[in-house]
Structures are given as C-alpha cells and as structure tokens.
Amino acid sequence: MASTSSGLKPSQSRRVTRAPTRMVDLQNNDEKVIDSELVPSSLAPIIPILRVANEIQPLNPRVAYLCRFHAFEKAHYMDQNSTGRGVRQFKTYLLHRLETEEEETVCILANNDPKEIQLFYQKFYEENIVGSEHTKKPEEMAKIFQIASVLYEVLKTVVPHGRTDEKTERYARDVDKKKEQYEHYNILPLYAVGIKPPIMEFPEIKAALNALRNVDNLPMPRIRVSHGGPDDSPVMSAERVKSINDILDWLSSIFGFQKGNVANQREHLILLLANMLIRKKESDHTELDSATVQKLKMKIFKNYTSWCNYLRVEKKNKTPRNCDTMQVDLIYIGLYLLIWGEASNVRFMPECLCFIFHNMAHEVHGVLFSNLHPVSGETYQEAARDEESFLRDVIAPIYQVLLREVKRNKGGKASHSGWRNYDDLNEYFWSDRCLKLGWPMNPKADFFIHSDAVQPANERVNQAAAGKRKPKTNFVEVRTFLHLYRSFNRMWIFFILAFQAMLIVAWSPSGSLAAFFDAAVFRSVLSIFITSAFLNLFQATLDIVLSWNAWKSLKFSQILRYLLKFAVAAAWAVILPIGYSSSVQNPTGLVKFFSSWAGDWRNHSFYDYAVALYLIPNILSALLFFLPPLRRHMERSNWRIITLVMWWAQPKLYIGRGMHEDMFSLLKYTLFWIMLLISKLAFSYYVEILPLVGPTKLIMDIPIDNYQWHEFFPNVTHNMGIVIAIWAPIVLVYFMDAQIWYAIYSTLFGGIHGAFSHLGEIRTLGMLRSRFEAVPSAFKNRLAPPAKDESERENKENLFPRKAIAKFSQVWNEFIYSMRMEDLISNRDRDLLLVPYSSSEVSVVQWPPFLLASKIPIALDMAKDFKGKDDADLFRKITSDDYMHSAVIECYETLRDIIYALLELESDKMILRNICYEVEQSIERGRFINRFKMSELPQLSEKLEKFLKLLLADSEHFSEPQIINVLQDIMEIITQDIMIDGHKILESTHHAEDGKTEQRFERLEFQLMQNKSWKEKVVRLHLLLTVKESAINVPQNLEARRRITFFANSLFMNMPKAPKVENMLSFSVLTPYFKEDVLYSEDELKKENEDGISTLFYLQKIYPDEWTNFLERIKDVIKDSKEENEKEKMEFIRLWVSYRGQTLARTVRGMMYYKRALELQCFLEFADDEAILLGYRNFESFSDHTAFQDRAQALADLKFTYVVSCQIYGNQKKSDDPRDRSCYINILNLMLKNPSLRVAYIDEREETVNGKSQKLYYSVLVKGGETLDEEIYRIKLPGRPVDVGEGKPENQNHAIIFTRGEALQTIDMNQDNYFEEAFKMRNVLEEFLKKRRSQRKPTILGLREHIFTGSVSSLAWFMSNQETSFVTIGQRILANPLRVRFHYGHPDIFDRIFHITRGGISKASKIINLSEDIFAGFNSTMRGGFITHHEYIQVGKGRDVGMNQISLFEAKVANGNGEQTLSRDVYRLGRRFDFYRMLSFYFTTVGFYFSSMVTVLTVYVFLYGRLYMVMSGVEREILENPIIQQSKALEQALATQSVFQLGLLLVLPMVMEIGLEKGFRTALGDFIIMQLQLASVFFTFQLGTKAHYFGRTILHGGSKYRATGRGFVVFHAKFADNYRLYSRSHFVKGLELFILLIIYQVYGESYRSSNLFLFITFSMWFLVASWLFAPFVFNPSGFDWQKTVDDWTDWKRWMGNRGGIGIAPDKSWESWWDEEQEHLKYTNIRGRILEIILAFRFFVYQYGIVYHLDIAHRSKSLLVYGLSWLVMATVLIVLKMVSMGRRRFGTDFQLMFRILKALLFLGFMSVMTVLFVVCGLTISDLFAAILAFAPTGWAILLIGQACRPFLKWLKVWDSVKELGRAYEYIMGLIIFMPTAILSWFPFVSEFQTRLLFNQAFSRGLQISMILAGRKEKAA
C-alpha cells in the first residue's frame, strides 16, 4: 500500500525541472507515484510504459532506464512542440532523470543494451509466464502479461530491425496470443485460463457465459481489407473472426460499440442472468433456460413495450417462431444494454433510448433474417463498423443538441421557458413525430436544425435568442406563484368554496350550522357554484397562458382541448350567474343586471338544472374515484375509443397514467383526510370565521368621517378598508392552518403506526435484559434462513435452542467485535457482551456475562444465609431466576472442567471425580444442605477469584508455584471446610497410593495456558464470579446502547424472512463524491483554530470514552515509541478522527460491512455443525478453510458491488494542489485496502486533432492493484457530462453503468453503515419480491436514518431531532397510509432495472432539478412505481452542525422546493393524483414551504392592516364608538399562526418519535431542554430562511447548489459573514417588522388590555428578535469582547473596500451588494414590476406619520404630504452635494470643501431653529420623522435597484449605491449594538457557551476550556 506520506513527494518532483539537485529527495517507491501518475493527459499512452519501468526498477535498473527512454521518445513523437498542458514540464523532468540514470545504470546480463533487454525479456518470460498459468491468479497474470507486452514494445525500439533472436520472437508471439486472456477484470475474469477464481466455477455463471457465446447461425460481418501488403489480409480477417466470440461482440461489430462498453455490459449481463438463474429452485443451473431470459427481457423492455403501444407502432424486439428464441432474446437484451452503456447524458432520456433501440432492433432483425431495407430496398449490410461509430453517429448529435440548449440557460440566469431541458427533449419522443427523424437520423430534421441556427447567439450572453428557438414540449416552467393554483386547483377551489359557504352560514341571523338548512341560506350557499365556475375559468385561462411557449409543439387535439375547456368554462361563468340571478327573490345591483339580461327565463328551477348539469363531470369522477381498478385500466388503455372518452377528463400523456392505489389504500388515506378536513373546517368555522362576523357587521354599519390623514376614498360604503384589514390575515391563516392540522394528524397516525410496527419495544438495557432470552429465536425466525433438513432433525435431537444460539452467537459476536473496532466499547465491555460460540460442554445455555452480572455473588449470599433444612427451598429460590440458575450450573461445570483439565495425575483427578460425584448424589437425594456447609462458600469464592486471576496473568506475572498453592488451598477448603465427609474422600485415595512422596495437586498441565478455547473459559468464569452490579450499565457508551437496543428491537419487527445468500437479490451501492474530505491529514488534525483548539483535541473532549477505548485498542498493536511506530500510531489516529467526521473513509468502511455480512452469512449457511460450534473466528484452523472462504467471497462478489463515483479523481491524480494530491492518495489507499471497492471517474485527455488541441472525455472504472490503481473499463463520452446537467446527478449517471445487480442503493458521501444493519440487507431486498395486496411491486424501498452528528452542539441536536423525525415518523406516514413518499437522497434502494430503463435514479436538468433526488421519486411514481418505507433497518447520516451551514442547507432545500413548484412533475402529480392523495402530496412537499411563507406573510398583512387602521384613525373611531364591544375574535383567530411560526409544528412529530422510541418521559425532558436552549428561536429563524428563499426562487430564480461544508469543529463566524448571509433574508425584514411594531405600539393604545393580543404581539416581537439576533446567539464566542472588537474592525474594513471585477463579495461590500441584486439582473419584466409594487409599501409610513406630527397641526390637506416629499428631496440633494463635494474638492480644494460643509451645517441649524420656534416642531417629531423617512429612502433604493439599467443610463447609479451603503451602515450598527453591549458582561459569554454546548457538557466536554484554548496534557 502506498504510504500516505507520499502525498507530499509529487509536488517536489514537479520542481525537478528547475532544481535537478533536489532529485535526491525522490526515493524508494514514491517514484512510482511521481513518474506514471503525473503524466499530462495528452501523453496518457506512455503511462503503462512508466509503470512497467517502476515495476522492474529493482530487478534491472538499466532496462527500467530503457523503458523510460522509450516513454520519452514516444512522448516527444506525440507532441513535438510541447503544446499540451504540462507537457513541456514533464518532458524536462523526464529528461533530467534520464540524464542521471544513463550514467548511474549499467548492464547486468550483457555488455550492450540490445542484448541486455533481450536476455531480461527471456528471463522475465521464463520466470513469470512459463508454468505460472496454473499457479498464479488471473490478476497477477494480467499484470505480468502487461509488463511483457510493454517490454517487447521497448525491445523492438532498442534492438535493430531483424536482429531479434528467434527465442525472443517465439516468446513474444506466445505473449501476444495469450494476453487477451489476461486483462484486468472487474468481477469476472471471463477469459482467464489456469487458476480460475471460484466465482467462475459457479454453474450459473458458466451457463450464462455459454448462452452468450452461442454465435452459431449468426451472419458474420464482412471485413473490409485495408490496401496494405498482401500479408495483411489473412491476419486481419483471422483476428476479426476470432474476436467475435459472443453475442455482444457480434453486436459491436455491426453497430460499432466501444470495446470498454462491450466488456462492461458483457459482465453486467452475465451477472444479471446468473443471479436470476440461481434463484430458480426447480431448474437445472448448468444451462440457461429461456424462462430466465424471458423474465429479464420482460423487465428490461417493459418501458419499450409501453412506448410502442403508446405510439401505436409495432415492437421490433419480437422473435420469429422458427428460430433460437433464447439467442434472439439475448441479442435484443444485449443491444439495449450496449446502447444504454454508451448513451452518456442521453441515459436521462429513456424514451429517446427506446427510439434508438427501436431502429437498431429493426436493423438487427434485418441482419438476422435478411429482410429488405424499408428505404433502399437492399438487404441489410453486414459490414463491420469501427468501434466509435455508434457514439459518433447516434449519441454525439443528441448530446450536441443538449449542450446547445443548455448554453441558452446562461449558467442558470435565463428563464426556464427560454431553453429546452432534458424533459423537453425526451418528451419529443412521446409523439410519433420522432419517427420522422429517420434512421440513420437526419441531421436536418427539426429536432436538430433549430438549435444550430442559434449557435452564434450563445457566444454573447446578452444577445437575444428569441424567434429561432424551438418551442418547449408539453409544459413551460414559467416563474410565477400561479403554478401553485394551476397544479393544485382542486384543493384551492375546495378551500375557497368551503370558506364561502361557511361565511354565508355564519352571516345568517342565527349564525349556527343549522341555518344551512334554512331555504334562504341554502339558496345563498348554492352561489358557491358560480365561484367554482369563475375559478375553473381562471384555471382554463392559466392553462393557455402558462403553456403558451409550448403551443408550437402541441398536437392539434391538445390545443383544441385547451380552447374548448376555456370556452366551456367561460360559458358556465355566464350561464350560472344568469341562472342564479333569475332564482333570487329580491334582486339588487349586479344580480338585478343579470336578471334583466335573463329576461323571460325567470324559471326558478333553471339554476338547479344548471347546477346539476354542471356537477355531472364531478359526479362521474367521484364514481370512478371509488373504482380505482377501472380508472387505472381506462387511463392506461391505448384503445382509441377510450382515449377519446378520457381526452376531455385528462390529456393523454406517456407518464402519469393509472397511478391509482388499490381500494384498501384508498380508503385509508381518504379516511385520514376526511377526519383532518372535518377538524380543520370546524376549527376555521368556530374559531376564525364565526367570532369575526358579529364585529364585522357592526363595523360595516358605523359611519366614520373623522379621518386622521388625507383619506383618498372617504365615500367607500361599509368601511370596506377596515373590513379588509381585519379579514385579510384571517383568510391567510384559513388557507395555511391545514398544514398545522396535517402536523397534528400525521403525528397521531405516525405514532400509532409506529407502535403497531413494534418500534421502541426494546429501548433500554433493562428491556433488553428482560427479553434477551427471546432474541436468539427471533434471530432464527428473521435472519437465519432454514436449511432443508434442519427443522426435522433438530426437533428429534432437541438441538433447536443450542443451534439457534450457536448461529445467533456468530452474528452477535461479530457485531460486538465491530463495535470494539469502532472504539464504542472497551475490552471489558466486549468480554461482558460476547456470547460463547459453543455450549456443548455445559448443560445449560451460556448467556453473555452482562446478563449474569452479580448472579453468582447473590446466589452465594443466599446460600450462606439460608436457614432452612430442605434443599428444595434453596433450589426454588435459585431457579426462580433463570439467569441465576444457569450461572450457578455453568460456574460449577466450567470450574470442574478447568481444574480437571489442569490436573496431570490420575489420583488427583480421582479426588476431583469423587467430590463431584458426592455433590451430584447429594443434590439428587435432596440432602445437599446436610452434606455441605454453606457458610464457607464465600471463603471458597475468594480463593477461586485469586486462582483464576493467576491463570490469566501475563507471562511477566505468571507464577507456577502460586497457582499450585492456591489450588491446594481450594481443594483443602472444599474437602475440610465445606464437605462434612471430605476427609473420607482423601483417605480413600491416600490408601490407593501409599508409597508416593509427592504432594497432592502439585503436578499441573501448564501448557494448557496456550489453548485459546480453554483460556476463554477461564476468562468467562472469572467474569461470572467477579462482575458486580456495574455490568448492568454495560455498555456505557450511548451510541453502543442505541445500536444494541435497536438491533435487538428490530428482530421483533415485521420484516420478510431472510433468503439464502445465493437466493437473495444482487445489489450495488453507489456513492457520488466530488471534493469532500476522504481522510483527515495529520496537519488538519493538529491545525489550531483562532482559539488554539485542534480538531483532535476537540474530538478527544467530545468523545472521551471512545478516545480511551482507542488507546486501549492500539496499545497491543503499538508497544514501542520508535519513529516507525509513531508513524503507525498517527495513521490510526487519522482513521479514528476521520471515522467521527463526515468523510469518504467513514462511508466506505460502512458500506464494506455489506461484504463482511455476506461472508458471515455464507459461513452460517454452508459450514457444518462442528464448524459453527467452533465459531466463525476460529474457523481458520479448519483444513478446508481457504476453499470455503474463497467460495464465500465469490458469492459475496456475485451479490454485492460498491462503486464510488469520484468525478475528478483523474484530475486529483495529476494536480499540483496538496489537498487534491492527498485526496487522490487517500482514495487509492481505500481501493488497496478494500479490494471490492471500485472507483469511477471522468478522465480528461488532450489530443491534437488537425493541429488543434482538443479535450476528450472518458468514463473510467478502476480498482486497487498491488500499489496503484488498475484500469478496468474506459468508455469514451460525447463530451463533458457536467456541462449539460447538475453536478451530482451527472456524477451518478456516468458511474451507474459500472454498477451491477437488480437493486441499487444510493448512499451520500456523508453517510455511514453498521455491521448489524448490513446483516439485514437481504431481508430488505426481499421486499421487492414480497406478495402484496395490490399487484404492483415496490420500485424504491425507503430506509430510515440515524443522524450521528447530534452530539456536537445544541444546534446540531435540534437539526438531528428534526431530521430524525422526518426520516422516521414523517416518511412512515408518507409511505403508509398517504402513499406519497418519494426519494429524499438518503439510503433508499432502487429497483435498478426499472430505473435504468426509465431515466435513472435522479433528474439532472440545470436549476429546475436542483433537488435532484426527489425528482427520482416523482419519476418513479408517475411511471407506475410504488415507494415503501422500512424501519427495521437503519443507515447513519451526518448533518450540518453550525448555524450558517444549517441555514445554507435550508436555503438549498427551499430553493429546490421553489424550483419544484414550477416543474412539470409537480404539475402532473397534482393534476393526476386523486383529490386526497393530491392533498397529501401538496402538504408534504411544496405546500409546507408555501405555508411557511404564508405564515410570515400573515404577520406582514396583520401589521400593515393595523398600521392603516391606526394611522388613518379609524381604529380609534371604532373603539370609541359606544355600539361596539371590544372583540377578541381577531386575536383568537390569529393565535393559530403563531403556533406555526414558533416552530411548534416541527416539534410535534419530534416529541412523538422520541416518545415512541425512547419513552415519553425522555421526550418531555428533551422538549423542555430544547426550549431552554432556545429551540424556538432557532426554528423561527429557519422559518425566515425557508420563506425568503422559496419566495425569491419562484419570483426571480437564482437557485444554486450551496456547498454547506461538513466540518465538525464549531468555529466563530465573523459579524460580516453573518451580515452577508442574513442581511436580505432576515435583518431587513426583521427591522421592517420592528418599525411596524414600534409605530403600532406608539400610535395605537388600542388593545393593551387584551391578553390574547399581547400573546400575538409577543409572538411577533419574538419573531423580530429571533430574526435579528439568532445568528449571534448561536454563534460560538458570539459575546466574547475581544472577538466582538475584531468583528467590528473587520466589518468596517469590508464596508469601506471598493468593489470591482474579480473582487470577491467577502472582500468588499460593493461586490457583495452587486451579487445580492444579481437575481434582478436576470429576472423578467414581470419580476421587476412586482419588486417595484412591493417596494411601494414603504411609502405608507411617511404618508401616515406626517399627519400625526405636531408640526402638521392636525391638517388633513394633501399639501402636508407634498411638503414631506420636499423635505425628503432636500435631504437627498444635501447628501448628494456632500458626496460630490468630497469627490470634487476633497483633495485639491480642501478648504473649499470645509467651507461647504460649514455652510451646510449652519443652514441646517438655522432651518431647525425656525422650525422649532416658529412652526411648532417638537423632539418627538424628530424621532417620528426618522420612522417616516427611513422606509421611504429604502423604497427609493429598492425601486432604484429594480430600474438599474435606466439609472445607469441617467448616470445616477453611484448615488443609489452610496445611499445603499449608508443604509447598510445604519442597519449594521443597529444590529451590532446589542451584541456589543452584551459582550461587556463576561457572564453572558459563559451563559451562551452553556446554552450552545449543553449536549457536549452532558458528555463530559469542558467546552469553556476548549474555547479559551487552555489545553490539558493528555495523560
């Protein structure tokens, strides 16, 4: 393994070119890394030569030199002018090295180079190849043949032409002939001869391979012979015929697939077939049967078949009757896989792949059955194509279309409606237009042509591309909130109509619900149908307007439907009002107008008929709702008659058809929602609507004419302004509070569901101890598959408990050992938790010692104090406790066996046998108490303890005489003190050996000490005798406890029975990795932060017990303190720290547990009873151990593959950056350490084409070799994948072709796994096959997660609890009963074949698919999939731990939800789910974020309404009116909103889940502690984050992936950092609400007596405080005085710095300010107008306050407001003059500038004096003026930003910028002041530290010492 320190060496090697003297630094193995791994990409072909040179350097330095020289020559030939990147430097370095080596190296075998290399080649061949084929493994042979090939290539250049001797040539020919058999392989060495790995011996693999190799009867492609010499042709044709050795080769030769792709898919297909065949019980596995192939064909082509049916075209993968069906099926399957394997980005377009396959399958059919070509009429050609022709002719053109479209996106700045994404281009293939593309595809077809026309326009970002662009397909993602209405119109219509109906009933005279049945009221309620008609008209209009950009791509039938829908909706919007007006008795106003229009139709029943007719479609859909199978069948049908019927109800789309659930599921979620809606509507009626109706009626009747400002609309009837101000917030709450009811009901149902799933039945160690006896049998039932003959035999022999416990003990002990290796438990804990493998020597079950703790001491005390005369009483006492009974018997029998084995003399053994006989006889006859003195037992116990301690002593303290003495004491105590007749036994033996002089018990078998199993007995006996009550708390570590209890609990949960390993589904794990930490380096561990704290020190304090356990573990490995051992110790420490962070090393370790678990499962299945009783860990002593282990590994390889997609691994390998080099070396080490790990990466290579350097991209798969990585597959790509889509999904997509199996688990880089959970994987996979009530099988299995970052700080704890509640109770309820669980990027398991044929495991369109994971769930659901959730297995996951990282994460998720709102997926699901499932979908995805936004909006609407009422004076008028009684109705109604705002919604499910899994007392305690730690402040703050980013995304876009950073050392964030991050999202909004509350508090003395109102304003004050100060409260050392001073200095520097091109936002305020407005640069005109309209709200303050100033003298004239604008303008002009003066006169005319300032000051003082003295200005007016004018200035600033281009043209933009800077200064000061004041007091900082790090305190972390930087020396 390459040492990790070598990461520093390559950087030195790059300096060799400038300082050749430093070559001495490059020694030993590190040269390998230097030479071959740093080759520039344009010289890639020389890498193998340099690797060989490094390999043979120790064997023959001269030949190594010749290899390097050849590499240099080749490099020079490839790039003579050194134009490639890094080529010149590399060639210079290599030349220096060659110069040095030329002098240093000498020939060893001969006297010249040609002879030397020939002799070396011959020697190498004879030593390594001759006879090695049958002794060496295929991977070793692959390497040897690679070296031999390279050596011969070098040899040909060194030895003159024709001078090579015959022997060398013969060897070379042999190497050339055999080398194809020995290539580096992934899992299957298909062509290896000699020693074949066990995996190749599986009959299923052989059967699949033989089936693929059946190329008989296939027409062989014709070879075009090149015009070379005549010798060439036979060789070429021979090679070509030879290479076609299977079906995939044959396909490749016809269509030109790449060699790497063919090899990859060959292995893929063989493994798929073998795994499906191995599960067939009845069939013969030596031959592949057609049923298996048919089954695979059906799965792979299910989507293709559906596509053909949808387009009504004939399938091309049919098999003619009179041919080899299986062969033809395999050809079609192979063809599809080869297309998919090389499709690159086109894999995201499944129907495009169907189109490609459709045409290519037609060609195959033609070749196979010699059909005529449909166009030319000729027979299909069978000429072979070159291996890149498929990529060049088919994939590259489509990729170019994708690339050109994505360029229109302008880096995410352009509108979605202006370019076609993956979905648009894929949906082009949903219509039969795609068939007009022709085959080969016509480059002039409309699919390609329009994009080309736009190419030049993309060169300049600002140039418009309109007019020439292609239309969107089926859907347009327009940025507007109206998407929420369009997608979920049924829900909004329901809520609006319900509100209208409730309002009408509440408005009736009685106000009770019974009024509904009153004729007049009922007639009024019927008016809801008119509202419904108008809402439907609005919907129809939206459909037309929002899909306008796609109209050109729509079919005529779709356009007709849109227009007819609009016409019908418009007709109803006319007919229903006319009908209603004609049915009203006393018409007025508008109704009267309609009545007169209706004329003679005055027939009262007309409206009723109209409504009945209007409701017919709804009644029909309600009927179909209760018949889901019928609806499903109708939607999926392709019959034209049914399509016509469905055309009106639902447009025909390829996806989203027939998503209806079975009847039982339907009833479950319908019941859930009916109960919820009843609760919601009742609450809304009685709390929100009814109480407000009375006061509203009174207000509407009060005449108000005494306004306190200039009222623009004094004649408005019924005081509508006041009514709107009062009702607006209530209406908002009405639409939002369903989210609260959802939280309540989901908590309730989720808790009940969890309880029925047996969650939390074992949650403490006490519960575990009480149920441990049942654990082995539960294990057997759940996790151990039964053998065929096992059950009958065991019943006969009564072996069941022993065998079950023996099998259970293997798994349990491996689990305990894995926790020991993870340092969660100590050695002592481990010994107490282990279960002995074999109980055969003891008559009772041997339980783990922690269960038997203190049982023996208690039994001894009971016996000693026993006063009874009868044995039975004592025995009854002991046997009443099962554990005590078995401990006593085990102790007796084990002690007997230990001593008996120790004794050497037969006479001593005789004494022991007699004693035991006496004991057993006494017990049998019931006279034990009479024959033995119980009082002496404690004395015996003490001696036994001493005896066992001596036996366990290490070699230094081992003393034979002592052992003998203590044993003699023991025997003396037994025979003389305890036994009544003990002397008789001694005497009888004494007579038998009279003549001997030796003492008894003197000769012992001390060599027994070396026996491992005997020693284990001694350890266990010692534990049983000595362990007291303390073992009840074993293990102490909380994480170990959690894992043990969860594992034990999961065995009692409902999970499928485990199949045998060979019968389980095969699966892969895929982890995308970009640039995250792989393994922490020594420098990173020791690097101190600003407080002097290193990562290592921090972790030692957070995990003190784990650090102690770690030191105990490595003590045995590292004993000396030599330099080498120090280095080894550092490696261990690096791993220990990395396994506690969110690193790739941790993830890989966790995932490789799957392999370990599979190998153990193989052992349990295939090992015989003897081996099982001996134990898994002792199995190595068996003779057939190696063969068995090889088979187990082979079976594990057959079932499990792990691929990490390290996108930039190739770049990291060649990088100069130390961090990149470190990542490369650490990833390489992971591969070397885990042979099953595969790394996929995108390799960039430069090649010169026509004199120009061109970049080529490849998908490459590598594995670990001996010291370096070995390339397995290389597949050329049409371009750089990440140029087209989002990074993570593209990273997954390029690597997915290297995964294997039928299931695929997606694991993120910040996840972990546990051994005991890995053991349950095969059970989970059975869920795919389990029979269910509905016929559908799941396509995604959701698993629960454990958040492992909760212990770092209180924030991390809040986040951990919130996340845990989502991934447990949240997803549990989503999956069942609601049926709307999707994929959330966590450890979900995909049905791999389902998803690879339907677009992959994520969606990748730029920006719109920012939350790429959930779209996989949407896609799966719409394509007929079914997603479940399982909680008996869990995977670890890390989360962000600092305030800023959490906020960035929340912002990313809110952005993602904003983009989802605009997406076609949400629209289609919202429209195609039934009503109740649509409600579930809304409230659990975008609805949650919209409700968060509405919550914030409610506060605004409420306060602005009150501002209007207070400033206009109407509130006073109303309250002083004697009619009205003060009403609390509004306050009661608004109280619900504050529940949401305080984050209580998120806490509800959290408390329920903690209660369920840890007990409700713990849950209550946790809840109280969270509140004390200001959890509500945190959740309120995050509410602001969600609302801001969700709203901004929908309005303006600007979504981007935000890297949050996953470090765990919590550091102090500077004030400027916080200000930049939260200024717009929280601080500005917080200050606005602050001013509103101040104004309302000062000018309105209205509701001071109302406690409820106090509660509401309290919740608003709380919101303001949270938004303004939470970042500082949760900032470590936020109130440290020194840091506060530093922060202020830093902030002032940042504010003062000038911006400009290239200056980062964190360096200058100007750059940041520009970046903050970036969304306005790219928004459309609608967005700008909306921004300006929203900014107008800030003018209200000035308008309201100026009329309340004393100087206004209560004037209501509009002139007052005009004068206030004059003052505003004057202030702005003065400020402009000062800034201009500073610029103009500041340097050259300093005196002039001072005079100007003096004049301005004097002028200001004069004006103020006049105002105070003459005009009556007061001090309070000055403060009021600040409140009035500050918002106005801000409004001017916002409008200026929205009109930036215009202001730049006017040349006043700089003034706007200066105004902005002034505001930022003021805001910064206001926010900074409280922090600065609190920092004065040292106790505040102490309190904050306690608040932030309480969790860590409870775990023994002295954080105050850490933050103060006072280090304690580690003892």
Salt bridges, closest charged atoms under 4 A:
ASP25 OD2 - ARG22 NH2 3.19
ASP30 OD2 - LYS9 NZ 3.43
GLU31 OE1 - ARG97 NH2 2.58
ASP35 OD2 - ARG68 NE 3.04
ASP35 OD2 - ARG97 NH1 2.71
GLU37 OE2 - ARG51 NE 3.05
GLU37 OE1 - LYS1213 NZ 3.50
GLU55 OE2 - LYS143 NZ 2.85
GLU101 OE2 - ARG68 NH1 3.01
GLU101 OE2 - ARG97 NE 2.94
ASP113 OD1 - ARG62 NE 2.93
GLU126 OE2 - LYS167 NZ 3.13
GLU133 OE2 - LYS178 NZ 2.70
GLU153 OE2 - HIS70 NE2 2.96
GLU153 OE2 - LYS74 NZ 3.13
GLU166 OE1 - ARG170 NH1 3.03
ASP174 OD2 - LYS178 NZ 3.33
ASP176 OD1 - LYS179 NZ 3.65
GLU183 OE2 - LYS259 NZ 3.72
GLU201 OE1 - LYS206 NZ 3.40
GLU204 OE2 - HIS285 ND1 2.58
ASP246 OD2 - ARG266 NE 2.39
ASP249 OD1 - ARG266 NH2 3.08
GLU267 OE1 - ARG1300 NH2 3.08
ASP289 OD2 - LYS280 NZ 2.69
ASP329 OD1 - LYS297 NZ 2.97
GLU351 OE1 - ARG1423 NH2 2.84
GLU363 OE1 - ARG385 NH2 3.42
ASP386 OD1 - ARG392 NH2 2.94
GLU388 OE1 - LYS1276 NZ 3.05
ASP393 OD1 - ARG392 NE 3.77
GLU405 OE1 - ARG408 NE 3.17
GLU405 OE2 - ARG420 NE 2.94
ASP423 OD1 - LYS1403 NZ 3.10
ASP424 OD2 - LYS472 NZ 2.63
ASP424 OD1 - ARG1464 NH2 2.75
GLU427 OE1 - ARG1464 NH1 3.10
GLU427 OE2 - ARG1468 NH1 2.84
ASP446 OD2 - LYS470 NZ 3.64
ASP452 OD1 - ARG404 NH2 3.00
GLU477 OE1 - LYS472 NZ 2.74
GLU477 OE2 - ARG1464 NH2 2.96
ASP543 OD1 - ARG486 NE 2.74
ASP543 OD1 - ARG1471 NH1 3.67
ASP608 OD1 - ARG523 NH1 3.41
GLU635 OE2 - ARG631 NE 2.97
GLU635 OE2 - HIS660 NE2 3.04
GLU661 OE2 - ARG1336 NH2 2.63
GLU661 OE1 - ARG1379 NE 3.08
GLU661 OE2 - ARG1477 NH2 3.33
ASP737 OD1 - LYS680 NZ 2.58
GLU761 OE2 - HIS758 ND1 2.65
GLU761 OE1 - ARG771 NH1 3.25
ASP789 OD2 - ARG793 NE 3.91
GLU790 OE1 - LYS780 NZ 3.75
GLU790 OE2 - LYS803 NZ 3.86
GLU790 OE2 - LYS807 NZ 3.35
GLU794 OE2 - LYS803 NZ 3.83
GLU814 OE1 - ARG1156 NH2 3.51
GLU814 OE2 - ARG1177 NE 2.76
GLU822 OE1 - ARG1043 NH1 2.63
ASP823 OD1 - ARG820 NH1 3.28
ASP823 OD1 - ARG1113 NE 2.74
ASP831 OD1 - ARG830 NE 3.41
GLU841 OE1 - LYS1017 NZ 2.30
ASP873 OD1 - ARG876 NH1 3.08
ASP881 OD2 - LYS855 NZ 2.85
GLU890 OE2 - ARG1020 NE 2.42
ASP897 OD1 - ARG896 NE 3.35
GLU904 OE2 - ARG1003 NH2 3.07
GLU906 OE2 - ARG913 NH2 2.75
GLU918 OE2 - ARG931 NE 3.13
GLU920 OE2 - ARG896 NH1 3.59
ASP954 OD1 - HIS957 ND1 2.86
ASP969 OD2 - LYS943 NZ 3.27
ASP981 OD2 - ARG931 NH2 2.49
GLU998 OE2 - ARG1003 NH1 3.75
GLU1039 OE2 - ARG1042 NH2 2.84
GLU1039 OE1 - HIS1346 NE2 3.38
GLU1062 OE1 - ARG1191 NH2 3.99
GLU1076 OE2 - ARG1606 NH1 3.78
ASP1077 OD1 - ARG1219 NH2 2.73
GLU1082 OE2 - LYS1086 NZ 2.99
GLU1088 OE2 - LYS1911 NZ 2.25
ASP1091 OD1 - LYS1683 NZ 2.65
GLU1106 OE1 - ARG1140 NE 2.77
GLU1112 OE1 - ARG820 NH2 3.54
GLU1131 OE2 - ARG1134 NH1 3.34
GLU1159 OE2 - LYS1155 NZ 3.79
GLU1165 OE2 - ARG1322 NH1 2.72
ASP1169 OD2 - ARG793 NH1 3.59
ASP1169 OD1 - LYS803 NZ 2.99
ASP1197 OD1 - LYS1155 NZ 3.56
ASP1216 OD1 - ARG14 NH1 3.15
ASP1243 OD1 - LYS1214 NZ 3.51
ASP1243 OD2 - ARG1245 NE 3.38
ASP1243 OD2 - ARG1274 NH1 3.04
GLU1244 OE1 - LYS1255 NZ 3.22
GLU1244 OE2 - ARG1280 NE 3.84
GLU1266 OE2 - LYS143 NZ 3.36
ASP1269 OD1 - ARG51 NH2 2.59
ASP1269 OD2 - LYS1213 NZ 3.16
GLU1270 OE1 - ARG51 NH1 3.94
GLU1270 OE1 - HIS184 NE2 3.10
GLU1271 OE1 - ARG1274 NH2 2.80
ASP1283 OD1 - ARG1280 NH1 2.81
GLU1302 OE2 - ARG279 NH2 2.63
ASP1308 OD1 - LYS1288 NZ 2.99
ASP1308 OD2 - LYS1437 NZ 3.41
ASP1312 OD2 - ARG1146 NE 2.94
ASP1312 OD2 - ARG1149 NH2 3.78
GLU1316 OE2 - ARG1043 NE 2.87
GLU1317 OE1 - LYS1320 NZ 2.92
GLU1327 OE1 - LYS1330 NZ 3.37
GLU1327 OE1 - ARG1332 NH2 2.91
GLU1327 OE2 - HIS1430 ND1 3.42
GLU1345 OE2 - HIS1386 ND1 3.24
GLU1363 OE2 - HIS1386 NE2 3.83
GLU1363 OE2 - ARG1439 NH2 3.12
ASP1388 OD2 - ARG1381 NH1 3.01
ASP1388 OD2 - HIS1383 ND1 2.92
ASP1391 OD1 - LYS299 NZ 3.60
GLU1412 OE2 - LYS1288 NZ 3.36
ASP1413 OD2 - LYS1288 NZ 3.44
ASP1413 OD1 - HIS1383 NE2 3.89
GLU1431 OE1 - ARG1344 NH1 3.44
GLU1431 OE2 - ARG1372 NE 2.35
GLU1459 OE1 - HIS416 NE2 2.91
GLU1459 OE2 - ARG479 NH2 3.02
ASP1465 OD2 - LYS1403 NZ 2.87
GLU1515 OE2 - ARG1506 NH1 3.44
GLU1531 OE2 - ARG1506 NH2 3.83
GLU1553 OE1 - ARG1372 NH2 2.96
GLU1557 OE2 - ARG1344 NH1 2.75
ASP1617 OD1 - ARG1620 NH2 2.25
GLU1632 OE2 - ARG1737 NE 2.69
GLU1645 OE1 - ARG1648 NH1 3.14
ASP1687 OD2 - HIS1612 NE2 2.95
ASP1690 OD1 - ARG1693 NH1 3.50
ASP1706 OD2 - LYS1707 NZ 3.87
GLU1710 OE2 - ARG1698 NH1 2.72
GLU1710 OE1 - LYS1857 NZ 3.78
GLU1710 OE2 - ARG1861 NH2 2.45
ASP1714 OD1 - ARG1844 NH2 3.37
GLU1716 OE1 - ARG1592 NH2 3.95
GLU1731 OE2 - HIS1596 NE2 2.86
GLU1858 OE2 - ARG1698 NH1 3.98
GLU1858 OE1 - ARG1861 NE 3.66
GLU1864 OE2 - ARG1624 NH2 2.43
GLU1912 OE1 - LYS1101 NZ 2.87
